[in-house]
Amino acid sequence: MQVAIEAGVKWYTGTNWSIYSGIYGEYGVNNLVSQKDKKNFIAYDVLKDTKFTNGSSFTTEYMNTNGKLTKFTEQIHPLAVGVKIRVSFGW
């Protein structure tokens, strides 16, 4: 689920076109990291000595200095902000 907001103003130029300018923002409420998937960041296949497979940093755990498994990423929430400029023609 995402929460989005946008605010802007439409400027009429007096001719047959107008300009819209505004700002927007979006925030992802749900966590994108699945707690079920746990894989190695790089895996080595002993049967094929040149075959390395890599995993995502979203689902990877590593051994920290205390000897405990720790995740690379705990939570991921997407965030977007921006500026919008639009030109419209109309008669």
Helices and strands as residue ranges (DSSP letters): E 2-12, E 17-28, E 42-44, E 52-54, E 61-63, E 69-71, E 79-89
